[in-house]
Amino acid sequence: MNFKDIGNKLVDNNKIAAAIWFGLVSIALLAALNNHAINNFVIFRQSYFHLIHETNLYVEYISQYWDHYYYSPSFALLVSPFSFLPTQLGAFVWGILDAGVLYYAIRQLPITARQQNFILILSANEMMNAASNLQSNGIMAATIILSFVYLMKQKEVKSSAMIMLGFFIKLYSITGLAFFFFSKHKKTFIISLLFWFVVLLLIPLLATSPSFLIQSYKDWAEALALKSNFDMTRDMYHNMVDVTIQGMVKRVFNLPNLNKWLFIIPGLLIFGAQYLQYKYFTNSIYRLYMLCSVLLFINVFNTGSESPTYIIGVTAICLWYVLQEKTKWNNILFIVSIFFSSFSYSDLFTPYLRNYVMVPYALKVVGCFMVWVVIAFQIFTQQFLQLSEDKQMS
């Protein structure tokens, strides 16, 4: 049996794909527990107690954890079930939930089970990386994907719920609004957005007072502003945030004061120009391309991007690839992009290459940037029309 036959057997079997996905995640979580590397989960866990006791969510609690809480007051309530579990068990269950929600979202994509399996297997390494960090990056990727999926099914209420849920975890989930133009019930979509915004804005009132909640939102805004300023002023070669195209250019050319908007504004213009293909808004492949473009944009341009965030972009790279004709150049682009975006920070590299080249110069962004540019070119040149829906689903 050759390598190709083995690959076919893997992607043809849903159970194997699930086993690889959750197996690697479980290994990462057990390693994190063994190394007591669960600080991020402890931050989540303690936030609920700070909420109900009405103590500032955003100050430093050195006796409990290091770093700060940067999520919304609503998130502190939403994670409350994990606050009552033993810490080690809670951390493991949280990590499985984070991976499980993204697994579910990928399974809902309008592609074949075989293509879904390919995405799961090829993204599993990056999900393993995200799981070891015990943040919420799997959930964030899932909220954006599900906002797209539900909108394609004309379930505007569910779609808007996913966007707002993600927004009250990390603000960049608002990028799900990019799918607004695909809605057939735009009025319902807008009303639903407002409804879920109010619900999630006020839901902490179930556990705290109105005065404390108002103060908490003010504190949240100040904390995010301080975090952004802190990230920008740290030694850029040891800064694990801003793993973006502008962050890479800053590091490679030693330009610490380079204005991020020199990259973000052109990026927004290129992204927005993709909507000029408005007569193809009902084309399923065009829509999937736009989903990929949105997911990749987050990693390529969002200054808050760090290594564990790349489960978002890697999922998009794999989704883009399963939509392609398997030409020599598409295969090369996929291999190179996965090489940079998923394995460049891994143990496949020598410690020297990883610690003195890949990480300091934020080269992880290279793969996501390349695919994002290719997608924009394919949309501008209408290459997506060459992929019929029947062929794409085969």
C-alpha positions, 0 to 999 in steps of 0.5 A: 500500500503506497502513501496515496492509498493510506491518505485516501483511507484516512480521509474516507473514514470519519472515525479516524479523522475524529480520533486524530483530532481529539486524540492530539487535542487530548495529548496536548491537554494532558501535557499542559496539565502535567506541566501545570501550564493551565494559567489561561484556564485559571483566568477564565475560572476565576473571572466568574468569582470576581464577577459575583463578588464584584471585584474588578475583573481586569486588575492583576491577581498575582496570588491566583494567576499571572497576566490579566483577564481581557474578555467581556463580563458576559464571558465571565458568566458563560464560563461559570460551569467550569468554575465549579469543577476541580481545576484540572478536570475543568481545564481538560473539559474546557480544552475538549469543548474548545476543540469540539465546537470547532469540530462541529462547525467543520462538520456543518460546512457545505462540503463532502464528509471526505473534504471535512475529514481532510480539513480535520486531519490537516488542521489537527496539529494546529488545533493541538497547538491551540489546545495546549494554550487553553484559550478559546481559539477553537470556539472563535473559529467556530463562531465565524464558521457557524455564522456563515453556515447558518446564514447559508441555511437562511437561519439568520437568528442563529447566525447573528447569535454566533456573531454576537457570542464571538464578539463578547468573547473576542471582538474580532468575531464581528468579522462575521458581518462580512456575510451580511450580503449573502442573507436573504432576510436582511431585516431579520438578520439586523433585528436578530443582531440587535437582540443578541447584542442586548441579551449578551450585554446584559446577561451578567445581571443574572449574577451581578449588579447594574452599577458593577456591570457598567463599571466592568464594561468601562474597565474592559475598554480600558484594559483592551486599550492598555493591552494594545499599547503594551503589545506595541511597545514590547521588544518586538523580537520577543513579542508573541503577539502581532504575528501578522504581515505588518508584524513580520515586516517590522521584525525583518526590516527592524522597523518597530514604529511602522504604522500598522494601518499601512497594511490594514487599510490596503488589506481592507480595500482588497477585501472589500473589492472582492464584493464587486463580484456581487452577481455571484453572491449566490454561487456556493464556491464564491461564498466559501472563498469569502469565508476563507478570506474572512478567516485568513484576514484575522491572522494576516492583519489583526495585531492581536494574532499569536501562534494559538490563533492560527487554528483559524487561518489553518482551517481556512487554508485547508478549506481553500485547498479542498475546493481546488483542482489538484494542480502542481502549483496548488499542491505546492502552495498548499504544502508551503502554506501549511509548512509555515502556518502550522509547523514553523513553530513546531518541533519539526524545526531545530530549536535554533531555527525555531527560536532564532528565525521562525518565531522572532520574525513572525514567519508563521504568517507567510502561509496565511498571507500567500493563500489570502492573496491567491484567494483575492486574485482568484475572485478578481479573475473569477477563477471560482467559476471554473469549479462547478458545484458538482465538481467541488462536491465530488 
